Amino acid sequence: MNDHTAVPRAGLPRRTVLAAAAATAAAAGVVDWAAPGSASAAARTATAGATGSSSLRFAEPGRAVRPKFRWWWPDALVQPDEIRREIDQIADAGFGGAEIAAVHHSVSDTSSLDTARHGWGTAAWVAGVEAALSQAARRGLTVDLTVGPSWPAAVPGITPDSDAAVKELAHGAATLAPGATFSGPVPKPVHEAASGVTAQRLLLVQAARVNTANSTRKETGLDLDSVRDLTSTVADGALDWTAPDDGTWVVISYWVRGSGQTPEAGPHTDPPAYVVDHFSAAGTRAVTDFWEKHILTKSVRRLLKVSGGALFEDSIELETDGLQWTSALPDAFREHTGRSLLPLLPALVLDNSNQVYAFEAAVTRQIRHDFWETVSTLFNKHHVTALRTWAHSLGLQLRSQPYGLQTDAIATAAILDIAEGESLGFKNLDDYRCLAGGRDMAGHTVLSCEAGAYTGGAYSTTWQKFLRTMGGAYAAGVNQTVVHGFSYAEFPGVNWPGYAAFTPYKGVAGYGESWGPRHPTWKHVPDVSGYLGRVHQVLQTGKARADVAVFRQTGYTATGIGASWFTSTGITLGWSHQFLSGPLLDLPSAVVRKGRLAPDGPAYKALFVEGDFFYGSTVTLALRDARALLRFSRAGLPIVLLGAWDTVVPPGVPDTGESEELRSVVKELLARPLVRTVTDKTLVGDALTSLGVRPDVTYANASTLLNAHRVADGVDYYYLCNGKHAETVKPAVAAIDHEVTLRRTTAKGVPYLLDPWTGKAERVARYTEDGDAVTVRVTLQPAETLIVAIGRPGLFGDRNGSRPYAVDSEAEEVRFTDAGLTVRATAAGTYRTSLSKGRAVSATLKDIPEPTELTSWNLRVQDWRPGASATRTTVVEHEVTLDALVPWSQIPELADVSGIGRYRTTFTLGRGWTGGHGARLELGSVTDTCRVTVNGHRLDPVDQIHPVVDLGDLLERGTNTIEVEVATPLANRLRVSDPAVYGGLARAAYGLLGPVRLVPYGEARIA
């Protein structure tokens, strides 16, 4: 029999692991919106969140907050001149930087790469990096560098058998009938070792009695008390042991060996790179030692201080047929839990990610919790914190995707300078909210997103799809976009339009896009990058605010698992939430003041706790976390608990007396006046109401409106998006038109509309106010966004401070214009408006022309086709006359065309057109990007999601001309020019599809 009694644990304080993250977070985090001129690259990113009262700064966001590109190189088969040219292309398109990544999934024959000369980390690689950094310094961009080639983190110079290489625990097994004898070699691992693995060490041999009562559909049940250590009886690799006659027994062997994992789609180096141990100091040291010896020349070090941005690591995609392992795990487990890991291994062993054995259900859950909590601690200490410290020594930050294993990604996000999620792997918005909780509790600013990777989307992805994806992500806390991606131009043997990292992929159209000048839409991309930069600027300003912190006992993300009531109901009513895990409760920010948790950060109004979704919704709580909750409640924080909390149990294997003490603490917690317990999730909202907790954003009925709230210097910034929790959820989002009430920090604050497409800031002219709240009307099409700032009169150069505003009006619009308070309507009539100073005024609008559909167009198309080389494009001109707008696919000569189309129409306005008239131009459906010119004047960038533009006074009596320039993806051309890869794509409907309507309006000043 084994002794499973816990010894007094030394403990591995979570505060130790997370303290450095809090210490390095900007204490204020509030600087000017203008990009710092002399700050280091790391400081530039850290302080990109900026306040500012200037509309000019909003109009022209600095490079530090502009979107970046994931920049794919075919290892080091690159030329410095081309590298510099591509940096210029990225800069000219309005982006703020690029992340260099060695990726070539599209290359089936890698013989052209010659990894000895052109591999990652070679002299050629360093020369390319130097060229990128130096040109970025000239253009004011930053360059991020990946930890190693492709992913996961790997370096050449180690073998699978090296201490620094990633390890696995493989198992072998034999089943014995009652009283049977096992005699012979210890059972071999059920899976052969990977290629290159030459050594494996026998860690342990055990026997355990089968207990079918503990079995599950996939796991063989065992008795924990029966587990026996047979290792000492093994001689010369053989075991001779007779099972007792009290049941069926299994003999289990455990072998430690390298997993032999190499980075994706290699080889990238010579000798081959192997993935490092992410849970040991040796693994991280192998990375830093290689960089110090082979990459960090004096020139690179100098340039990193100028134009270096972040060291980047992709998601933790460690692959093994067994269990992730590192040599220090047994000792770390004992230090963390006070008990031995080895007798518990049967409940942990994996076979192709599937559990093999189980003890009694509750104990099994506790063992697995303790194991992965220990792994999380090792990962955060030896890998994340160590890499971050080293990156800082180079003037870089550490940006990483902290998910992929069963580790606490929420806690890791608090350590990282920049946590990153991804639009492809994240299942819904709660995955981002997990990382946002770690970011904000640690006092960091940026949550990044690998954005726009769509399966099979190569050369058919539209910017409109990209924007629809990002709309909700921004509401969930994202405020930096790393666009997936920009490929280096050339590679031997590739087809037009050039080298692309992920297409073809397994012979067909691959992942994401390879944006750049190869795309017709590139001409319009500065409009998109400007929009993204302005959104980032607002969402990196000041501090994030969230209504409720959802406490999560297991801090995984990239799971799609949300929060009861909040995810399904609360969001639709305006509530905002983030997720916290246990380690965050030990951060210095985890204090309560004036009823707010983390009052100098996200300032949560309440804490919500429910059962652990990852363990069957079991009502669990660590004793240290229960004590923290009790402390918060005593300090005045409202808390709502869902479930039967009188039956709470520890999440891990408890120490003697721990369960009883936990229940005692929870009993005291439940008796607190600011604590509510509900057993039905539909009652969570009522519980919050009874505690006096209200969201910052409210509206009368359920809505698809999503929101993010930030506060800086007494100004409230609200990002609003008509979106949904997950893109795959049906039904589709519909247009919304309703009032929205927004809480304001400044008592006399007035609302402003910030247009991220044009950069213009405009005082809202119709609203109501009540105490600390302002109510405005919000009308949004699906995926359309809106930014409202509430601050002092005069903000953004506003000169309407003393003027009355409208509280109600029969007119369609009320605006502050240069002339004063103005009403607009699209139909003639008399319109009554109630003003803020208690009086009502009327305005009569006459002779407003009826809306007109513009159907006749002249269309000139630049047809992009393969040129003389893979990177050359031939343009063929087409011209057609249209009596009605139809997709190019329905026009015979344009059916397979991709390119740029210029639509031109003329119309006449009669003598009734006067200075009191204006018009809106509604473009209807457009694929993909567009720009508009009226009578020779190019308009401000068009909202690509809802393309409606105000023509103002640009129309005149007599003949008028409107031109709409539309750029498309390349898929329709590639279907016919490269059918072996792209022939399976459906022919897309490109062009200006309409209906295009000219909607005149009348306008009159009323105050």
N, C-alpha and C positions, 0 to 999 in steps of 0.2 A: 504494500500500500504506500502511496505517496502522501507526504504532508502538504496539504494545500493551505495551511494557516499562514496568514500574512505576517511578515516581520515588519517592525516599524519602518516606514518609508522615509527615505531622505527627502523625497519630493523633487520635482523639477519645476520650480515656480514658473508659471506662465508669464508673470510680470518680467522675468529675466529675459525671456525670448522676445517680448514685444516692446520692452522699454526703449530700446534703441530706435525703433520705428517712431515712437512718439517723440523722442528727443530730437530726431532729425527732421520731423515735420515742421513746416514753417509755423512759428508761434503765432504770427498774425495772419499770414496767408492772404493779406489784402494789400495790393499795390496798385499802381496806376495802370490803366488799360494800355498805355503805350508800351511797346516792346522795350525791355531794358537794353540800353546800348552797350554797357560794359560788363554785364553780369556773365558769369561762366555759363556754359551750356546747361549744366545741371540746374543752376539757379534760374535760368530762363524758363525752363519747363516747370520748375516748382512754383514759380511766382507768376505763371502765365495768367492765373486767375487774377483779374484786375478790376478795380472799380474805376469809374470815370464818369464825369458829368458832360463829356463832350460828344455830340452826335458825330463829329468828324472821326473820333476814335472808334466809334461803333461802325461807321461807314468803311473805315480802312483798318480792319483788324491786323495786328502785327503778325509776323511770321511765326511767333511762338505758339499762337493759338490756331494757326491754319492747319488743315488736314495734311496728313503725310501719305506717302505711298510705301507699300511693301514692294521693294525693288529687287527683282529676281535676276541673279547672275548665273550663267552656266559655269559654276565654279569660277576659276580665274581665267577662262578663255575670253578675256575682255581686253579692250584697248583703251589706254588712258584718254586718248582724244575723244573716243566715243563716250566714255564715262563722263567727261566734262560736258560734252554736248547734251547728254541726257539730264544732267543736273540743271543745265540751262532750260531745257524743255519743261522740267518739273517746276522750276522757279517762274518761268514765263506764264505758266498755267495757273499761278496763284497759290501753289502749295507751299507748305512750310518746311518740308524735309522728306527724307526717305530712310527706309530701313533696308540695309543690304543683307540679302539672304542668298546662300548658295543652294539653288533648287533647280533640278532639271528632270522632273517627273515625265515630261513629254519626250525625253530622249531615250529611245529604245536601244540605240547603239552608242555606247559611251566611249568607243575607241578613239573618237576624235578629241576627247578631252585631255588625254595624256596627263593623268593625275600627278605624275612625278613633276611635271613642269607647270601644269595649270590647275593643280588641286587647290582646295581651300587651305589657306595658311602658307602657301608657297610664296616665293619672291614676287611672282606675277600677281598673286592675290594682294599682297601688301602694296604693290605699285598701283593697283586699281583702287584700293582703299585710300591711299594718299591722294590720288587724283580726285576722288569724290570729295574728300574732306577739304582739300585746298579750294576746289571750285565752289563748294558749299560755303566756305568762309567768304569768298568773293561775293556771293549772291545773297548772303544772310540766311542761309538754310542751316538746318542741323541734320546730321547723319547718325542714325542708330545702327549698331552692329549686333548681329546675332552671336550667341555664345559659341556656337560651332556650326559646322555645315548642316543644313537641313535641320532635322530634329529627331529625337531629343538631344540634349547636350552631349557632345562627344568630341574627342580629340584623337589624333594619331599619336603613336608612341606608347600606347598601352595595349595589352592583349586581353582577351576575355578572362585570363587567369590572374591578371594583375589585381593587387589590392584595391586599386582605384576604379576598377571596372564594375559595372552594375552586376549584382548578384541575385540568384534565385535560390529558393529552398525547394528542391524536388523531393518527391516521396515515392517509395515503393511499398508494396503491401502483399500480404499473404493471409488467407483465411484458414483457420484451424477449427476442426470439429472438436467437441468436448473430449479432453484427454489426449488429443492428437499431439504428435511431436513434429516440430520444425527442425530439420537438420540439413545444413548446407549453407551456401553463400547467402549473405544478407540480401533481402529482396532488392533488386535493381530498381532504379527510378522508372516510373511508368512511361516516361518520355526520354528519348535519347537526348544527349547533350547537343547543343547547337554547334554548327561548324566553327572550328577554331578553339573550342573548349577542350582542353587536354587534361584537366585535373578536376577532381571532385572529392570532397572530404566528407566522410561519414560523421554527421553531427550527433546522431542519436538513434537508438533502436528502442521501440516501445512495444508493449502488448496491452490490449484493452479488450474487455468483454463487450460483446454486442448486446445492445438493449433495444429491441425493436420499438419499444414505447417512445424512445427518443428519436426514432427515424422520421424523416420527412420524405416527400416525394422524390427528392434528389440526393438526400444525405443518409448515410448509414448511422443509426443511433449507437452510442457507446455510453458506458457507465464511467463517469469521471473518477469515482473512487477506485475503480479497478485498474487504472492506468499504471503500468509498471515499466521501470527503466531497465532495459536488458543490455544496455551498452557495455557494461563491464564484463558481460559473459561472451562478448564477441572476441574471437581469436583468429588471427590471420584472415579476417574478412568473412568468417563463417560463424553461424549461430546454431547452437543446439539447445532447444528449449521445448518443454512439454507443457501444453496448456492444461489448466485445471479442468475438471470434468463438470463444471457448473454452468456451462453454456458455450456458445460459439465465441471464438476469440479471433482478433486480427493482430498480426505483427506488422508494425509500420516502421519503415526506415526513413531517415531524413538526411538528405545530401545537400551540402552547400557547394555551389559552383557558379561560375560566371554564366550569365544568360546568353552571352555572345551577341547581344543586340547591336546592330549598326544603325547609323542614321538613315532616314528615309531615302529611298531611290539612289543609293550609292552605286559604285564607290565615288567618294568625293576627295579622297586623299590617298597618298602612297607613302608609307604603309597605310592600310585601312584604319579609319577611325572607329573606335568602339565607344558605346555609350558609357558614361561614367556613373559611379555609385552616387546617387542623389541624396544618400542618407549618411554620408561619412565625410569627414574632413579631407580624407585622401582623394575622394572623387572630385571635390571642388578644387583641391590643390593641383590636380592634374590639369584642369582647365586653365587656371591662372598661370601655372608654370609654363604651359605651352605658349600662351599669349606673351608672357614676359620674354620668352626666348626667341619666338619666331615672328610675332606680329608687331609688337610694340617697339618699333624703331624710334629713334629720337624724333624723327619727323612726324611719325604718327602720334606720339605722345604730345608733341607740341600742338598739332592740329586738333587733337581731341579736346584740348582746353578751349579752343576757339569755336569749332563747329561740331564737336561731338555732342550727341543728345543723350542716348540711353543705350545700355547693354540690354539686349532683348533675349528672352527665352520663351519658346513656344510651350504649349500645353504639355503636361507630364505624361507623355504617351510611352510609358515603360511597358514593354511587352514580354511576357514570359508564360510558359506552360505551367509554371509552379507558383510559388508565393514570393512576393518581393522580399528581399532579405538584405541585411548588412551585418557584418561580424559583431557590431556593438549592440545589436538588438536585445539579446538576453540580459546584458548588464543594464541597458537603458530601461528595459521593462521592469526589472527589479527596483531600480532607482525611482521609477515613476509610480509604481503600484505597491511596492513592498513585498512582492511575491515572485516566485520563479515562473518564467515563461514556458519552460520545457514541458512540464506535465500538461500544459494546456494546448500544446501544438495540434492535437487531432482536430480541434474545433476551428483551426485556422488554415490548415493545408488546403491548397487549391489545385484543381486540375482543369486547365483551360478556362480559368476564371470562375469555375464552379466549385462550391464547397463540397467536400467529400464526406466529412464526418460531423456529427453533432452530439453534444451532450444534452441534458435537459434544457428546454428552450430558453428559459430565463438566464441560466448560467452561460449558455452559448452566446447569447446576445451580449452579456456583460464582458465576456472574454474578448469577443471581437471588438467591442468598443474600446477596451483598454489597449488592445494591440494597435489599432489604427490611430488612437490618440498618441501612443508612443512614437509611431512612425511619423506622424505629423510634427511632433516635437523635434525629432531628428532632422527631418527635412527642413523645417524652418530655421533650425540652429545652424546646421553644418552646410546647408546648401544656400538657402535664400539669404540669411543674414550675412554669411561669409561672402557671397557674391556681391551683395549690396555694398559691404564695407570696401571690397576691392574696387568695385566700379567707382565709388566715390573718390578713391585715391587717384583715379584717372580723370576726374572731372565729369564723370558720367553718372546718370541715374540708373537704377535697375527697373526695367519694365518686364513683366512676365504674365503669362496665363497660368494661374496657380491651381489648375484642376486637371483631372485625368485619373487620379487615384482616389482612394477613400480617405483623403486627408482633409484637414480643416482649411478649405480655401478662404473662408471668411477671415480667419486669423492670419493667413498668409498675406491677404490683401492689405492688412494693417501694417505689415512689415515692409512691403514693397513701396518704392517711391511711386510707381505707377502700376496698378493692377490692370489687366486687360481681359476682356471677354471676346466673344466672336459671334457673328451673325449666323454662321453655318452651324456651329456646334451647340449653341444655346437654344433651348427649346421654347423659352418664353421670357418675358421681361423679369420674372422673379430671379432668374439666374444672374442678371445684372445687379438686381437689388441686393443680392448676397455680397457681391464684391463692393458695392457702394457703401454698405454698412461698415466694412473693414476700413475702407478709405477714409470715411468721414469721422469715425471714432478715433482714428490715429492722427487726424489733422492734416491729411494729405489733400491734394486738390483734384488730381486728374484720374478719371477712369476711362481707359482706352478701349477701343473695339476694333478687332480685325473684321473689316466690313466689306460685304459685297461678294463673298465667295458663294456661288450658286452651283449646285451640281448640274453639269451639262450646260452651263450658262456662257461658255466661251464664245465671244463675238456675237452673242444674241442678247446680252444683258443691257438693259436700258438704264440711264441715270434715273428715270422715274421710278423704276423698281428699287434701285439703290436708296433713293430718298424715302420711299414708303417703308423700307426696312428700318432705316435709321430714325424715322420719326418717333416710333415708340421707344426705341433704345435710349434716345436722349431723355425722354420722360422718366426712364428708370434709373438715370444717374450717369449715363455715358456722356462724356464731354470732350472726347478726342477721337478722331477717326483715322485709322490706318487703312487706307483703301487697298483692297486686294484685287489687282496690284499693277505694277509697271514692270514689264519684262525688258531686259537688255535686247537690243535690236537683232543681233545676228547669231547664227550658229550654222555650222556646215550641214548642208542637206535639208534644211527646213524649207517649207513652202511659204508663199506669200500669205499673210503680210509680215512675216518675220518670226524670229524665235519667240516662243511662248512657254512659260515654265510648266503649265499644267494642261496644255492641249497640243496635239491629241493626247488623250488619257485612255489607255487601253484600247486604242484604235479609233475612238470616237471623240466627239466634242467634250472638252474637259471642264475643269472647275474655273469659275470666276472669269475675269476678264484680264487681258493684257492691255490696259489703257495706254494712251500715248498718241503721238502724231499719226500712227497707223489707223486711228479711228476718225471717221468724219466728224463725230461729236466733239473732238478735241478743240475745234475752233470755238465752241461754246463753253468749254470746261471752266474758264475763269469765272463765269457766272455762277457755276455750281460751287467752285472752291470758295468764292466770296460768301455765298450763303452759308456753307458749312463753317467757315471761319467766324462769321458773326454769331452763329449759334454757339460755337465753342466759346467765344469770348464771353457771352452772357452766362453760359453755364460753368465757366471757370471763375466767375466773379464772386468774391466774398465767400460765404459759407452756405453749404446746402442745408435745407430744412426738410424734415420729414415728420409727419404726424405721429407715427407709431413705430416703435422698435419691436420686431418680432424675434423672440429669443428662440434660437435653434440649438438643440443639444448636440446635433451632429452637423458640422459646418460644410458639408459638401456643396458644390454647385455644378452647373452643367447637367442638372438632373431633371429640370422642368417641374420640380415639386414646389408648390407655392405655400401659401398660408391660408388656413381656414378662414372663411368669411371675407377677409381682406382681398384675396385674389379674385374670388367669385363675385363679391358684392361690394365691398368697401371701395374698390377702385372705381366702380361705376357711379359712386356717390361723391367722388372727389377726394377720398382718403388717399394718403400716400404712406408708404411703409418701406422699411429696410430691414435686413436681417442681421442679427448679432449672434455670435457664438461665445462660449464660456470665456476664452482668453481675453476677449474685448472688455469683459467686466473688470479686469485687473488693470486696465489702462488708466493713466492719470486723468483722462477726460471723463471717466465713468463716475461722475458725481452728480448729485441732484441739487439744483438750486431753483427756488421759486417754481417748484413743480415740474422742472424740465430735467431730463437726463441728458448729460453732455451739453450743458447750456451754452458753452462757447463754441459748439460745433453744430451737429444736426438738431439739437434742442428738442428731443422727442418729448411729446406730451404724455405718453403712456407706454407701458410695456405689455406685450401680449405673449402669453406662454401657452403652449399646447403640447400634446404628446409627441414623441419622436416619430415622424413619418418614416424614417429610414429603418425603424425597428418595430414595425407593426403598430405605430401610434401609441406605443407603450408610454404611460405617464412616468417619465423619469426626470430626475434632476440631480446634478452633482451637489454634494453637501456645500462645497464652497460657493457654488452658484446660488443655492437657496439662501445662504447667509447674505450674499450680495443683494438678492431681491428684497430680503427683509430690511436690509440697511437702506435701500432705495425707498421702500415704502415708508419707513420711519422718517425719511427726509422729505416726504411729501409727493412721491411719484405715484400716480394712479397705475394699477396693475390689474389686468384681466387674465384669468386662467381658464382654459377650456379643458374639461375632463374631470375624472374622479380623483382629485388631488389628495384625498384622504388615503389613497392606496399607493402613493408615490414610492418609487424604489430608485436606488442609485443606478446610473447608467452602466457603471463598471462593477466588477466584483467588489463587494463592500468589505471594509475592515470590520473587526469586531465592534459591535455597537453602532456602526455607522448608519445602518438602516433606521434604527430607532431614533437616533439623533436627527436624521434627516426629517423624519415624520414630525418630530417635535418642532423643528424650525418651521416647517411648512404649516403646521397647525397654528403657530403664532402668526405666520404671514397671512393665513386665511382670515384671521380674526381682525386684521387691521381695517380701519374705516375706509381706506382708499383702495381696497382690494375687492374684486368681484370674481366669483366663480360661476361659470355656466357649464352646463352639460350638453347644450344644444348650440351648434355653431351659429344658427340663425339669430341667436340672442346676443351675440358679441356687440353689435352696434348699440343695442339697448343698454348694455352694461357700460359702454363708454359714455353714452349720454347721461346715465345716472351718476357718473363720476364727474360730469361737467366738461368732458373732453369733446372738442369740436375740431373738424379739419380746417386747414387754412383755405381750402377751396371747396365751395358748396354750390349745389344747384338743386332745383326742386325735384327733379325726377332722374332716374337712372340714365346715364349717358355714356357714350364711347369716348368722351373727352378724357385725355390723360394729361397729367401735369407734373412739372418739376418746379421747385421753389428755391430761390437763393436770396440771401440778404447781404447787403454791403453798405456800410455808412448810412443806414437808415433808409435805403432804397430796397424795395422788394421787386425781384425779377421773377416773373412767371412765364415759363415756357409751356404752351398748350398745344396739344396735338390730337386730332380726331383719329384715333387709332384703336388698336386692340391688344389684348394681353399676349397673344401669339398669332403670328401671321397665318398659321394653318387653321385657326379656329373659324368655323362658319356659324352664322351667315356673315356675309361681307358687311363691312362698316357702311352705314348710310350717312348722308349729310346731316349736320346738326345745326340748330338755330335756337338758342335759348340763353337766358340770363345766367351769368356766373358771378358769384360773390367771392371776392379775394380779400384776405386779411392784409392790413397794412401795418408796417412798423412805425411809420411817421404819422402822427395824429392828423396833420393837415395835408398829407400826401395826396397828389392827384395822379391820375393814370395817363400813361403815354403808350402809344403803339410803336414798337420797334419793328421795322420791316427788314428781315434778314436778307431778302433778295436785293433790295435797293440800298440798304444802309440808312434809310431815312427814319427819323424819329418825329412823331407827330402827337401832339396833345389830344387825348380822347375828348370829344366834344359832347357826348351824351352818356351820362352815368348817374348813379345815385350813390349816396354815402350814408352810413349809419354806424356811428361810433368808430370802431377800428376796421370797418369793412367798406369796400367799394364794390358796387355791382355794375357790370358791363354786359353788353350783348355780345355773344360769340356766335359767329356763323362760319362754319368750316365744312369744306368738302372732305371726303375720305382721304386720310393721310395728310391733309393740309395742316400747317402749323401757324402759330401766332405767338408773339412775345409781347407781354404787357409789363411795363415798369411802373411802379408807384413810388413817387418821391416828391420832393418839395417843388413848388411852383418855380419855374425858371430853369429846371433841369433840361439838359439837351438843347439849351438855347431858346427855350420856350418864352415867348413874350406876351402870353395871354393870361398871366396870373390874376389880374384885376378884373378880367372880363367874366360875365356870367357864362355858365354852360347849360346845356339842356338836360333836364331830368326826364323828359318825355317828349315825343314828337310824333305827329302823323306822317311826317316826311320819311322817306326811305333812309336818308342819311343826314347826319348833322356833322359838320366838319369845322375845324378852325382853319381858316385860310388867311392869306395876306390881307384880305378885305375885312376879316372879322369872323364872327360866328355865322355860319352859312348852312342853309338847308338845301338838299338836293332831292329831286324826284324824277321819275321817268315818265310821268303822266301829268298833263296840265291839271291845275286845280289850286285850291286854297288850303294851306297846311298850317295847322296850329301847333305851336311848340311851347311847352312849359319850361321856364328858365329857373335856374337855381336860386335866384333872388326873389322868387315868389310871384313873378308876374308871367303872363302868357302873351305871346306875340303871334301874328299870322303873316304868312307870305303867300302871294299869288304867283304861280308860274304859268306862263302862257305859251301856246304855239310850240309845244314840244313834239318833234317828229316821231312817228312810230318806229319801233325797232325794225331793222332791215337785215335780212339774211344775205350775206355776200356769197354768191354761188359761182360766178364766172371769174376764172383766173387764168392767167398765163403762167405756165410752170416751166422753168429752166432747171435742168438737173445735171449735176456733175456726177457721173457714173464712175465709181472707183473700181478699178480692175487690176489684176496682177500685172506688174511691169516687167522690165528686163531682168530683175533679180528679186530675191525674196523680200527685199526691203524697199523696192521701187514700186510706185503705184502709177498706173496709167489712168488718165481721166478722159472719159468720152462724154461729149455734151449731147443732151437731148432737150427738145423743146416741144411742149404740147399745150393745146388750148383746152380748158376744161369748162364745161357748162354746169358741172356739178362736182363737188369734191368726192373723190373715191380714193381708196388705198392704191399705192403704186402697184401692188400685186394684181389689181384689176385693170391695169393699163398695159396692154400687150408689150409695148416697147420698154416698160419699166418693171415688168413682173419680177425679174431676178436682180434688180438694181439695188445697190446700197450706195449712199453718198450724201450729197448736199443738194437740196431742192430750194429754189427761190420762187415763191408764189407772189404774183403781182396782180392787183386789181385796182380799178378806178371807179369812182362813183361821184355823183354830183349832189351838192347840197344847195337848195333853192334860196330865194331871197329871205325866207323866214328864218334862216340861220343867223343868229345874232350873237353878240358877246355874252349873253346870259345863258348860252348853251355849251354843253360839253358832251362827251360820249365815252362809253366803255366799249372796248373791243373784247368780245368773248370768242376765244379760238376753238372751244370745244375740245375734241380729242386730237392729240398730236403725238407722233412717234418719230424721233425721241425728243431731242432738245430743240429749242426755237429761240429766235430773236425777231423783234418787230421794228419796222421803220415806217414812219408816217410823214408823208410830204417831205422826205429827205432827212427827217430827224430820227436818229436811232433812239429808241426808248430805253429806259432802265431795264435791267435784266427781268425776264418774265418768270413768275412763279411756275416752275415746271410741273408742279402737281395740279395747280388750278390756274391755267393760263388765261387770266382776265386782266386787261391793262386799262388804265385810265388815260384817255387821249387828251384830257384837259382842253386847252385852247389851241391845240395843234391843227384841228380841222378848220376849214375856212369855207366861206360861201363860194360855190362853183365846184370845179373839179378837184378831187382829192385822190391821193394814191397811197395805198397800203401795201407794204411788202412784208412777207413772213418767210424767214429763212429757217429751214428745218434740216437737221442732220440726223442720220440713222445709224444703227449698228451695221456690222458687215455681214451678218449671217446670210442674208438673201443672196449676196454675190458668192459667198463661200460655198453655198449649197451646190452651185454649178461649177465653180472654179476648182474646188477640192471635194468632190462628192464622196470620195472614199472615207473621209472623216466627217464631213458636215452634211452629207446627202440625206441623213435621217432627220434633219431639222425641218420643222414645218415652215412653209413660206409665211413670212410675217407681214402684217399690214403696216407699211411704212407711210410716212408723209403727214400732211395736214388733212385730217379726216373730218374736222368740223363737228356739228355745224358752226360756221363763223357768223356771228351776229354783231351788228353795230347797234348799240343801245343808247340813243341820245338821252340826255337829262337836262333839266332846267335847274338853275341855281340862283339863290337870292340871299343876300346878307340880312340877318335878323337882329344882330347886336354887335 
